[in-house]
Amino acid sequence: MLELSADEARRLSLRAQGVLGAPDRRGGVPALLRDLAAVQLDTISVLARSHELVAYARLGAVGRDAVEHAYWDPSPPAAAFEYWAHAACILPAGQWPLFAFRRRHFRERGWRWHAVDEATCDTVLQRLRTEGPMTSTDLGGAKKGGVWWDWSDVKVAVEYLLDTGAVICSERRSWKRVYDLPERVLPATVVDRGDALSDHECHRELVRIAGRALGVATKADLADFHRIKQVDVAAVIDETGLVPVHVERWGRPAWADPDLLAAGPPRGRHRTTLLSPFDTLVWDRPRTERVFGFTHRLEAYTPAPKRVHGYFAMPLLAGGRLVGRVDPGRDGTTLVAKTLSVEPGAVDAMATALREAAGWVGCEAVVLGDVVRPAAARAPLVAALG
């Protein structure tokens, strides 16, 4: 079995994730999505929404409109669609058949939070067929008028239809899903495969994709990527072409992408950037601790007095390591680093990352809030920021 040092595994993971070596700028965001295999969506928007930050972290100051257009190009055939993978994710269109196992599961379950009214489902489908793509507002409204989760019958129905594959989302407008019919949106070759794959075939291909996107991964890592069961990973792992490896100090079996191994030791420029906490590189917290020795938790849903690093703390990636974090905000054209911590040797990297992020979102200045770990970093940071 191939032996990898912890450092080699870390560098292979960085290369697979597009933050070590020259990015494919010619391919832009579409190529990035193909390489990452999934980009998580989230409602939180601080500097930008998470799916925009993922592209920025790898491609630099790519225009935000270009990012949105690449993900949500409404002209068919769609290059991407939204579905449940690690969470709600943007996925390459070619992956549609691979989620047949999940669509079947939702159909067999027969409900989505609330009971589903079949007559309402039929009405929604008929309207989409005759009137074209619509948001839940177009269909009659998402809420009954009460608390945020008190969905209307139409919203329950259309989300169930999305879960089960009767409708698809390949566009968002003002952050609202636009629902359409798969046969009207996806390439015909993709639609034709539809539900043809068995659960075993779906799992096998998804595990292979996860292994390629992660570079080096344990069974738990591979399962977490698309939120499938570890027992299902175990059932297909020998058929994926992934190479068994032993990684120093990981303490559990791992597998690596054979093409990445064949390319030799990863080399090139390390990206210095702030990462969304939902970035594919760090979305799996146990993996992040194992690969980087970095403990990170999203505190957006933690009561403010109990937060340590802030509402939307973004890890700092520099030199291939996670060496700090910052909770950013905006005050007009000023980026405010509300809470910040940084390793002593990474002050210049933090200043660089803050200046670049500020410029990308149209801010003209950066100001520091609380520098908590260590407090002594404040003076050199102020100097580095100019």
N, C-alpha and C positions, 0 to 999 in steps of 0.2 A: 504493500500500500504506500502511496506517495505521502511523504512527510512534509508538512508546511509549518514554518514558524508562524507565531502569532502575527508578526510584522508582515510576512508574505501574504497571509490571509487578509489582513487589513488592506494592503495595497491592491490585491486582486479585487476586493470589494469596491474600493474607490474607483478602480478602472472600469468595472462593470457598470457603475453608477454614473460614469461620465464626468467625474470631478478630478480625475488624474489623466493627464494627456490632453491633446488638442481636441476640443469638441467638434462635431460635424456641423459647422456653421452653414455650409451649403445646404444641408438637409433641413436645418432650422428646427422648429418645434415639432413638425411631423416626425422627423427622424428621431428626435429626442423621445417622443412618446413611444415609438416602436422599440427603442432600446430599453426604456424603463418598464414597458409593458403595462403599467398602470400609474395614473396620477390621481392622488386622492383629492376630493373636493371637501370644502368646509365652508360654513356660513360666515366664519369670523373673517373680517377684513381690517387689518391694521395698516401696514404700509401698502399692502395689496392682498388680494385673496391668495390662498395657499397654492392653487394650481398655477398662478402667475409666478409666484416666488420660486417654484420648482424649476421653471424654465429659466428664470433670471439667474439662479444659482449656478447653472451650467453654461448658459450662453451669454451671460453678461447683460448689458443694457439693451436687450431686444425690446422693440416697441411693444407696449402692453396691448395695443390694438392688434398687432400681428399675432401675439400669443392667443388672444381670444378668438381670432379668425381661424387660427390653425386648429383649435379645439372644437369650435362651434361653427364650422362652415355649413350654412344651411343648404347649399346647392348639392343635390344628389349626384352620384352616390356619395354617401357620407364616408369620411376617412376615420371617424371615431364615433363612439356612442357612450352613454353613461349607464352604468349598471353596478350591481353590488359585487365587489371583489374584496379587497382588504376592508373597504367601507364603500361609500358611494364614490366611484372612481370614473375617470375618463379612460376609455380603453380603445385600442385600435380596432377598426371595424372587423378585421379578420378574426377577432376573438369571439364574435357573436355565437358561433356554433359550440364553442367550448363551455358555455354556461348553460347548455341544455340540461345538465344534471340539476342545476339550481332552479331553473324554471320548472322542471318536473316536480321538484320538491315543493315549490310554492303551490303548484296546481293540486298536488295530493293533499297538502295541508288545508287549502280551501279558505283561508282567511288571512287578513292583514290588519292586526291590531283590533279592528272592529269587524263585525260581520259584514260580508260583502253581499250586496243586493244584485242578483243576476240580471234583473230587468234594467237596472241602472247601467250595468256593464254593457248590455246590448245597445242601450241608447247612446252611450259614449262612443262605442265602436262605430255605430251607424253615422254619427255626426262627424267623426274623423274621416270616414270614407267619403262622405258627400261634401263636407265643408273644408277639408284640408287640416293641416297641423294647427293645434290650439294649445294654449296654456290652461291651467285649471280655472283661471279667472274667465277665460273665453267660454269655458264649458259651463259656467254658472257659479263659480266661486269655490274657494278652497275651505272656507270655514263656515260653521253654523252661526258664528257671532260670539261664541264664548271664548274660553281659554285657547291658547295656541294649538293644542293637540286635538281640539274638538273639531275634527274634520267633517266637512259636508259629505253627503252620500256620493256625490260626484267625485270628490277628491279621493275617498276611499276606493271607489271603483276604478279610477284611472291609475292609481298607484298599484292596485292589485293586478291590473292588466299589464302594467310595466313589469312587475315582478314575474309574471307568468309568460311574458314575451309576446302577448297579443298586440302591445304597443311598444314603442321605443322612444328614447330621448336622445337626439343627436344635436340638440341646440338648446341654449338657454338665452332668454331675453330678460334683461334687468334681473338676473338671477332666478327667474322663473323657468321651470322645465317647460319645454315645448314638446308635446306628445304627438306622435305620428305613427304610421303603420310601417312595420319593418320592410315590407315588400316595396314600399314607396321610397325608402331611404337608403337601404343597404344595397351593395352590389348584388346582382342576381346570383352569382356563384356562391356568395355567402348565405343568402336566404335559402338557396336550394339545399345546403347542408343542414340548415335549421336544427331540428332535433334528431338528426340521424345518428349522432355519436352516442355510444353507451356511456354510462357514468364512469366506467373504468377508463374509457378512451379520453373522456374529458379530463379526468384527474391526471392521467399520464401526461397529457400535453400541457396542462397548467403547471404541473410540477416542473416539467422541463423548462418552461418559460420563466418560472420563478427562479430556478437555479441559474439560468443565464443572466437574469436581471440582478441577482444578488452576487454572483461571482463565486462565492464560497458560502455554504449554508448547512445548517443542521436540519434534521427532520422537522423540528419545531419551527425553524425559520421558514422552511418551504411551505409548511401548513398555514402559517400566519399570513403569508403573502396574499393568498386568495381566500383565506378563512375557510380552509377545508380541514377535515379531520386528519390527525396524524396517522391513524390506522389506514386511511385511504392513501396517504403518502407512502406508507410502508408497502402497500400492495402494488404500487406501480414504480417505485424508485429504480428497480433493476432494469426497467424497460425504457428509461428516459435518456440513456446515454450519458448521464452525469457520472463523474468519476469519483469513487470513494477516496477520501483523503483523511489523514490524521493531522489535526491542527494542534500545535503546542498550546497547552493550558486551557483548551476549550472543554476538555473533559467529556466529550460525547462524539459520536460518529458525525462526519461531515461529508459533503459532496461538492464537487467543483465543476464549473463549466469547462468541457474539454477544449473548446476553441480558445478560451482565455488562457488555459494552461499551455496550449501549443504555441501561443504568441510570445511566450517567454516572459521574463520579469517585467512588470509594468514600469514604464518610464515616462517622463514628460513633466510638464508644469502642473503643480498642485494649484487648484482653485482656492482663492481666499474669498470667503463669502459668508453671509448670514443665511441660515437654513430655516425654512418653515418647520415648526415642530411636527407637521404632517408630511414632511419630505420623505420620499421612499428610503433615503439613506438612514433615517433615524426614527421612522414611524413604529418600529418594533423595539420597545424599550429594553427588554432583556437582551436582544441582539446588540443594541447600541452599547450596553454595558460590557458585553463580552468582547466586542470588536474594538471598541474605543476606550474602555475603562471610564466611561462617562455616564453618569446617572442624570437622566433628564425626565421631568414630568411636566405635562401641560397643567397649568394652574388656573386656566380660564374659569373652571367651575369650582375652584376653591374659594371660600370666603376671603375677601381682600385682606383682613387682618392676619390670616394664616399663610398668605403667600410668601415664599422665600425669594423667588426670582422674577415674579411678575405675571401679569395676565397672559401674555403671549410671548414668553421668553424664547428667543431664537438662538440656537447654538451657533457659535463661531467656528467655521472650518478653516484651518490654515495649516499648511505644511502636511496635509493629510491626517490631521488630528483635530479633535474637538477641544478647543482651548479657552472657551469662555462662553458667555451668553449675554443677551441684552433684551430687555422688554421695551420695544420701540413704540413711539406715538408721534403724532403730528400736531403742531400748533401753527396753523397757517403754512408758511413756506419754511418752517423749521422742523427738522427731525429731532425729537426729544428722546434721548436714551434714558428712560425713566428709572430703570434699575439695571445695573450692569455689573458683571464680574468677569475677570480676565486673568489668565496666568501671567506672571511677571514678564516672561519672554515674548508675549503675544500682544503687547500694547500697540505696536506699530500696525500689526495685522488688524486689530480691532478698529483702529482709526481709519485704515484703508477701507475696510468693509463698511463702516458707517458712512464715510464720504461717498462711496460708490452707490450705496443704497439710497442715500439722500438724493443724489443726482438723478437716479433712475425714476424716482417718484416725484421729481420736480421740486424738491426742497433745496434751499439756497444755503442753509446753515445747519450745524449740528450742535446741540447743547446737551450737557450731561446732567442727569438727575443724581440718584444715589449710586455711588460706586461702592459696592458692598464687600467685594472679595477680590483683592485686598483694597482697603481704603487708600493705601499709599499709591495706588495706580492712578488716582485722579490727576495729580500734577503732570506726570508724563503723558497721560492721555490728552489733557488740555493742550500741552505743547505739541503733540503729534497732530492734533486736529487743526492746529494753527489758529 
